[in-house]
Amino acid sequence: VAKAADTPMLAVLQIAPGKSGDLKALIAKGPGGMKETGTRDGATLYADVAAGTYAEDLDITKALSLRGPNYGVSANTGTRVAEAVLLPATGNASSGKLIAVTASNVTVDGFTMDGDNPALSGGTAFGGIDSNCARALHNQDSAGTSIHVSGIDMSHNIVRNFTTTGYYLLKSGTLPNSSGNYVRNNLFQKMRFRAVYTQGEYDVAITGNVMDQVHVGVAINSVG
């Protein structure tokens, strides 16, 4: 494929259980290790994830569109195909994160995100399940520091069985407002506390979601 000078190309990771190796390692490689395609899309990295089960604690540290087999398909009104199920690899029901997002412009779309990994013990029991993870997505690094991010999009997912929150953005200190964040067309099930929670000046569009057996649907700590 011919590439115009100074025109970045779309990089795509094809990820399938048992074929492409470890999901976490592939995401960490970044676009430099991928074959370029003929589609121009800035410097965005897309990771297309096949149906299957992935037990991973993911750290997303670069702009990335992580796309499951139900990318763009509503968890509530769409006809979905077989799911890519993300499970926690380690048990931490008090502060664990299934997906730690520490970069701006990250999309997670078309997955089932499940905080109950049957292979792990010692979780928190509620609602007939045993949750091993606190949050589905959170902008916090491994040291527990909240990272200022924008453009965090969690859409078209089934998010279930977490002890605290599904989508959680936290801002520390005096920083600019965060914008371009979306929570759209997700199904939140069996969330022990909140489905969506923001603290600080985060502008988030929250539309088309269904919340089932959730203690608090949406909690906004402050508005910028």
N, C-alpha and C positions, 0 to 999 in steps of 0.2 A: 504494500500500500504506500503510495507516495505521500509524503508529509511536507506541507509547506514550511518554509523556513520560519523558525521561532513560533510555530503553532503547536501547542501541547496537545496531546492526544489522550483519549479516554483509556484508562487502564482497568482491566477487568480480572478479578480472581474468580476462577470457577472452583467452588468448594463442595465436595461431596463426601459423606462418611466413608471411611475405609479406602478412599481413592486419592484424595488430595492432601491427606495428612491432617495435621492439627490445625483447627480453625484459628486459635489464638496465634500460633506461629505464623500462619499465612498472612493474617492481618498485620502483624508486626513487620513483615518484609517490606511492605509499601510498594508503590508503583515501579520503583527502579528495577525490581526483579521480575516484572511481568512483561509479557509480550504486548506490544501496543496494537490497538485495533485501528480501523479507519474512521472511527467516530471521534470528532473533535468535541471536547467538553471541558475546556480549561485544564486544570491540574487535578480534577476530582478523581478519586479512586472509588470504583464500585466493586463490591464483593457480592457475587451472586451465590447464595447458599442453597444447596439442594435439600430436599426433604430428608429427615432423619433426626437423630438425637445427638446433641452436642453438650457434653458436660465440660464447661469452660468458665473461668472467671476472666472476663474480657476487659482489657485496658485499651481504649481507643484514644490514641494520642496524636492523630492527624485527621484532617478533613476526610470524611469517608461516608459513602452511602452503602450501608449494609442491608442487602435486599434478600428477603426470604422468598420461598416459592409462592407466597400469597402477597407479594408486593403489589400495592395498589388496590387490593381487594378488602372491602370492609369486613371487619370481624363480626359485624352485626347484621348486615343486609346482603352481603355478597356470597357467592358460591365459591367456597375455598377448596383447594386441592390438598394433598397430603402436606402436613406441616413440617417445618424445621423447628425442632423444640430445643430451646436453650435452657440448660439446667446449671445450677451452681456446682462447681467442682469441689469446693470446700464448704464446710458447715460454719456459718456465722449468722445466727438468727437475730443478733442484736445490732450489728452494724455492717454486715456483709453487703456487697454490691455485685449483682450479676454482670452489669456493664458499667464500668467506670469511664466516664467521658471527660477528658481533660483537654480537648481541642474544640474549636468552633466548627460549625458547618458539618455536623454529624447527623445522619439519618439512620434510623432503625425501623424497618418497614417490612411487614409481612411474615412475622414469626409468631410462635407461641413461646412466651417467656414464663417459665414455671419455677417458683422458688422451692418446690418440694422435689428433691432428688431421692428416689427410693433407695439408692445405694448408700446414702448417708444416714447416720443415726444421730440422736441427741438434739433434734430440732425442737421447735416450739409448736405444741399441738393446739389447734383451734379449728373449728368447723369441720372436723372429721379428717383433717390432713395434718402433716407433720412438716412445717416449714423450716428450711435450712438457710434461708437468706432474707435479709431485711428489706432490700430495695432492688427493684428491677434495673433502674437507670439513675445514676447520681453523678454530679460533677465534682468528684472528690478523688484525690490521688491516694496512693497506698499509705502515705504518711498521715492521712486524715485531713489534708488541707483542701479547702474548697477552691476550685480554679474558675476564674471568670471566663464564661463562654457565651456565645450567641449562636443562633442558627441550629438549635437542637430540636430535631423533628422525630417524634415517636408516633407512628401512624400505622393503622391496619394490623395491629397486633392483638393477640389474646394474652393478657397479662394476669397471672393468677398465683395465689398461694405465697404471698410475701408478708412478712410480719409488720412492716411499717408502711412503705410507700412504693407505688409503681414508678412514677415520674417525679424526680425530686431535684430541683435546682436551688442552690444556696449561694448567696453572695456574701463575701466577707469584706469589710472595710469600705472605704469611699471609692467607688469605681463607677464608670459610666453605666447607664442603663443597658440591659441586655435585650436584644430584639431578634425577630425572625425565628421565634420558637413556636413549635406546633405540637399539639396532642390531638390527633384526629382519628375518628372511626375505630377506636380500640374497644375491646371488651375487657373490663376489669372485673375479676372474680376473686372472692375470698381474700380481700385485703384486710388485714387485721386492724389497720388504722386508716390510711388515706390512699386514694387512687392517685391524685395529683397534688403536689405541694411545692410552693415556691416561697422562698424567703429572700427579701431584698427586691430591688427594682428590676424585675423580670417581666417583660411583655410576652405573654403566651396566649396564642389562639387555641382555645379548647372547644372543639366542636365534634358532634356526631358520635360521642362515646356512650357506652352503656356500662353502668356500674351495678354489679350484682353481689350482694353480701359484702358490702364495703361499709366500714364504720363512718368515714367521712369521704365524700366524693371529691371535692375540690377545696383546698385550703390555701388562701393567699395571705401571706404575712404582712406585706406592705405593697403599696402601689406607687411607682415612680411617675 
